[in-house]
């Protein structure tokens, strides 16, 4: 019983010996480095350092406070919490990594608009208040064939707004097989409930027919809703009602049809491993009255929930109070306008998402070979191998993108990936069959040298883990 008491006594002594902030501010060995930064940051760093050492001692690590703890706290404070990473996972629309990287044109437009004032809600011709949606409405109607458009913060917000406008206090009929769960554990039925619509499920998980919708229609039906299963697939003994058929039923019964398209491709995506995906223009052409889709998935733009459709319905949606709560800011408008212009100009290849999804496999192999050469120069054991990647972001769940990767043989793959994440610019890879995989699909040419440097440093044990 004596040893634990002695151990606790030592820990308590170290805890009591933790210096105060004032003592640290006056410590001669820290004076020079603290004098070089603003006092509020110095105080914040010292508080962080003391808190981290206290946590360390409480965990049982009997290491007293050292000046190096202040250096680490200063480094942490100087490092932004939100920062760039290099995506070597092979997942193009990686939600955890921010989904779609923006086109250079979109980045330039955001910087131009954000550095000063802009005409976000000011009509330069009339000299009076305008609409923040004007810069993108004409582009969206041209590209989708819809009569009007509106943009909110994300696609879940778009669905909430549409349902609140068209079906609050009324029935919203949807196939049981389309009641999807989206990211973060949020579910379509929960979003519908918040809108005030009353959910009416029809059909079964794998089969829903037109007759199911017809039987559920009542004078209190507010909307017929169809949700694109963009993040999962139902295969085998299946049946569903296509948009064209559902739109015909809606017109015949005077009920609007709302399609939550989710992933939101503006143009067909063709490339090895890609699966068919309904585009927004074909969905509008099929007769959907309102269509909602994401801006930062297959479109390759900023996070946004884009709503297009019949002018009279979009006008009602714009007047709903939730529109104000869900509205987008000037940087989203700028990035979205620049991205849409690339599609209008026939330049989808300038959109990074489109480009990464359609890379020729031989080009990926050549890139992997270049990365391999850089790794070998640093003495790293690696090999080039074919591999499959994913679209990600809840899009094309059955797609398996043929790619190439550098496969690293390391002793402890999980610890090695932790080291890569600790780099100045973190490198995010993955583990497959006990080996570290660096898929090159999402790596720009300028990333290769940086990946090789980070991997080399981690392999030599110099990278903090």
N, C-alpha and C positions, 0 to 999 in steps of 0.2 A: 504493500500500500504506500510505501515511502516514495517510490519512483515517480508516480503520477503527481504527487504533491510537489516534489522538487521541480518537475517539468512545468507545472502550472505556475510555480513561484518564479521560474525564469521567464516565462511568457509575460506574467504580470509586471515583472521588473522592466522588461523591454517596452511594454505598453506605457508604464509610468514615465519612462525615459524619452518618450516621443517629444520632440521639441515643439515649442509653440511657433506660430507664424512670425511673431515679432523676433524671436530668437533666430529664426532662419534668415529673416531679412537683415539681421546684423551679423550673420556668420561671415567671417572674412573670406573663406574659401568659395562662397557663393556670390560675393559682392559684385565681381566683374560681370558675370553672366546675367545677373538680375538687373544691373544698371543699364544693360543694353536694350531692355524691353520696357513697355509701359508698366507702371506700378500695379494697376488693376490686374494685368495679365500675370505679373509676378506673384501677386497674392493668390490668384486663382490656381496657379501652378503649384504653389507650396501647399495649399489646402488639398489639392488632388494628390500630391505626393504623400502627405501625411495620411490621408484616407486610404490610399493603396497599401501603405506599409501596415497600417492598423489591420486591414483585412488580411494581409499576409500573415501577420502574427496570430490572429484569431484562427487562421487555418492550421496553425501549428508549425509554420516555417520560422524558426528562431534566427532570423536575420535582422539585425537592427537597422535603423534609419541611416542611409548613406547619401552623399551628395549625388551619386548616380541616379537615385530615385527622383531627384529634382530634374535632372537632365531628361529622364524618361517622361516625366509629367509635362515638361516644356515641349517635348516632341509631340506628345499626344494632343496638346492644345493647339499646336501649329498645324496639325493634320485635320483637314475638313472631315466631318462625318460622312457627307455625301461626296464621293470622289470617283474619278474614272477607274475602271478596271478593264482588264483584257480578257475577253471571253474565248476560252479555248475548250468550251464544253461541246461545241457543235450544235447547240440549240439556238436557233436564229432569234426567235422572239422570246427570250428568256425573261419572264416576268420579274424574277428576283433581281435581274441585272438591268432593269429599266426598259425592257422590250425594244421597240424599234429605234435604232440610231437615226438621227436626222440627216438629211441631205445637206451638202455644203451650202446650197442655195438657201435652205431653210435656216441654217445657223446664221448665215450672214444677215438674213432678213430680221431675225430675232434681235441680233446685236444692234442693228440699225434702228429698230423701233424702240428697243428698251433703253438705249442710252440717253434719250431725251423725251420730249413730248411727241405725240402723234395724233392723227385724226380718228381715234378709235370710235368715238360717237359724235363726230362733227362732220357735217356735210360741207365740203369745201366749195361746192358750186352755189349752194343756197345760203351759206353763212349761218346755219342754224344746226340744232341737234340732229344727228343722224343715227343709224343703227350699227352696232358693232358687228353685225352679221353680214353687212353689205359686201365686204371684201371677198367673201367666200361663197355667197349665195349663187351668183351667176356661174361661177366655176362648177359648183356642185350640180346645178341644174343642167349645164352643158354636158358634164361627164356622166350623169346618171339617167338623164331623160325625165327627171321628175319636174313638177311644176314649181316647187318652192323648197326651201331648206332652212334648217336651224341647227345650231351646234351648241352642245352643253358639255359638262365636264367629263363624262365617260358614258359608256354604252348602258351600264346599269342605271345611271341617272336618266338617260334618254328613255329607257323602257318605263321607268317610274313616271316620268313626265307625260309620256304618251298615254299610259293607262289612266293616270289621274285626270287627264283631259277628256278622254273618250269613254271611260268606263267607271269612273268613281260613282259608287252607289248602284252600279249595274253589274251585269254578268260579263265575265271575260272567259270565253270558251277556248280551251287549249288541249292538245293531245296529251294524254298521260305520259307518253314516251318522250315528250319534249320538256318536261318539268326538270330542267337541268340544275345542277349546282355549279356555280361559278367559283372563281378564286376566293380564298379566305373563308370558305365555308358558307358563303352567301348563296341563297337558293331563289330561283325564279318565283316560287309560290310566296316566299316572304316579301319579295319586292312588290308583287301584285297586291299582297295584303296591305302594305303601307300606302299603296296608291288609292285605296278605298274601293277597288274593284273586288267583286265576289268571284272567286275562282270556280269554274265548272270544268271538271276533268272529263274527257271523253276517250273512248278507245281503250286499248291495253298498252302495256309497255312496248310491245313489238309490232302491233298492228292497229292502225286507225283508218277508218274509211270515211268517205263523204257522208254516208248515212248516219254515222255517229254524230257528226256536227249538226246535220239536219234535225236529228231527233232532239238535240239539246237546245236548239234555238227557241227563244220565247220572246214575247214583246219587251221583256226587260233586258235582253242581250245588248250590251254596249259595244262589244268588239269580238271579232274572231281573231285569235292570236296564233301565230306560227313561230316557233323558236327553232332556229337552225342549230342542230347538234354539232357545234364546232369543236367541242372539247372531248367528245366521245363518239363512238359509233355503235349502232345496233345492226348486226349482220345475221344472216340466216333466213328464218321464216318471218319476213317483215313486210309491212305495207304502210304507206303513208299517203296523205293527200298533198299533191303538189300545189304550189302557189297559184298557178293558173286556174286549177279546178276550185280551190278554196275562194279565190277572188270572184269567180263566176257565181258561186253560191252567195257570197256576200252581196254582190250587186243585185241578185234576184230577190234577196230578202231585206235590202236596204241597211245592211250592217257593214261597217268598215272592216277591212282586213289589215292587221298590223303584223309585220314580219320583223322579228328581232334576228337580224342576220349575223350579229356577233363579229366575226373575223373581218368582214368587210373588204373583199377584193374589188377593186375598180376595173381591173382588166384580167383576162385569163392568165393564169400562171402555168407555164409549161416548162418542165425540166425533169430530169431523171429522178424518180422516186416520189414526185408530187402526185397527189390525188386530185380528182375533180372537186372544184369548189364553186358554188353559185356566186356570180358576181352581182354587184348592186344594180347595174343597168339591166341585166336579164330579169332580176326580181321585180324591178319597177315595170319593165315591159310585160311581165306576166300578169300584171294587174293589181299588185299590192297597193293599197291606198296610202300606207305609211310604212317606211322601212327605216330601221335604226341599225347602225354599225359603228365599229370602233375606228378611231383615227390612228392608233398606235399598234395595230396588228398588221394585217396583210397590206394595208394602205401604205404603211411605212412612215407615218407622220407623227405628230405629237399626240399625247393622250387627249381624247375627245370622244364625245358621243354625238354622232352625226345623224340627224333626222331629215329624211327627204320624203316627199309625197305630194298628194293633192293639195292645191293652194288653199282651199277652204279649211281643210283639216290642219294644215301647218299654221294658218292664221289663228285658229283656236288655240293651238298648242302655245304659240308665242304669247298669247294673252294670259296664260295660266300663271298664277303667282309663283309657282315653283321654278318657272323659267329664270326669274331673277336669282333665286337661290342657287341654281345650277349653272349660271352663266360662266363663260370662259373669259380669260384675261387677254390683254393685248399680245402677249408673247405666244399664246396658243393660236390666236388669229393669224399672227405673222407667219408662224411656222407652217400652219395648215395651208394658208394661201400659197406660199412658195412651193409646198409639196404638190398641191393640186395643179399648179402651173406646169410642173414637170410632166404630169400626165396629159394635160391639155396640149402641150407642145410635142407629144409623142416621144418623150424621153424618160420612160419609167426606169430604164437602166441606171439613171442618175440617182434613184432612190436606193439607199443601201440595202433595205430589206429585199426589194425585188432582185437586186443584183446578187445578194448572198443566196437566195433561194434558187437561182437559175444558173449558178456557176457551172461551167462544163467540168466533168469529173477529171479530165486530163489536166486541166488548169489547177485543180486542187491537188492532184498528185505532184505536179511540178512545184507547187508552193511547199508541200510537205517535204519534198526532197531538199529544197533550199533551207528550210528550218533544220532538217536533219544535218545538213552540212555544217551549219553554225553550231549545233550541239556537239557534234563530233570534234570540232576545233577546240571545244572547251573540255574535252575528255569525258563527255557524258555518254553512257551506254544507252543507245536508242536504236529503234528501227522504224521504218516507214511501213504502214499497213493500211489496207482498205478498212473502212468502218462505216457505220450508219449513224446519221444524225437525225434531229427532229426539227420540225417547224417551230413548235412551242407556242406559248401564249394562247393556248386554247384554240388552236387552228390545225386543221388537217390531221386529226389524231392517228390516222392509218398510214400517213406518209412516213417513209423511211428514206432519208436522203443519203445516197451513196457519196462517201467522202473519203478523205485520207487523213491520217493522223501520225504523229510521232509517238511511239509507245516507249515509255521509260521504265526500265527495270530498277526499282529502288527497294531498299530494305523494308521500310514502313510507309506504304503509300499514303495512308491517312495523315501521318505526321508530315510527310513531304508536301502534301497539298496545303497543310496549315502553314508551312514555311512560305510557299508561293503566295498565299493570301497575305502574308506579313510584309511583302515587298512594298517599296515606295509607291509603285503602281501595281496593285495586286493582280496576279494571274490566276484565273479561275479555271481549273481543269476538272477532270473526273476520273473515277476508278472503274476499270472493267477487268474482270477476271484477275484481280489482284495486282494489276499494273496501272500506272498513271498514263492517262490518255490526253494528248494535246491535239484536238481536232482543229484543222486549219481553216475550216469553212468561214468562220467569223473573224479570222485574223486578217488585218490589212497588211500590205507589204511592209509598211514601216513598223509593224508590231513584231515582226520575226526576230529582229536583233534584240529587242527588249525582252521577249520571252526567253531567248537563249541566255541573256545575261542573268535574268532572275533564276532560271533553272540552274545555271552554272553556279551561282552564289549559294543557292540552297543545297546543291550537291556537295559543296565543299564545307558546308556547315557554318557559313558566315551569315546566313539570313536569320534574323531573329524569329523565333517560333513561339 
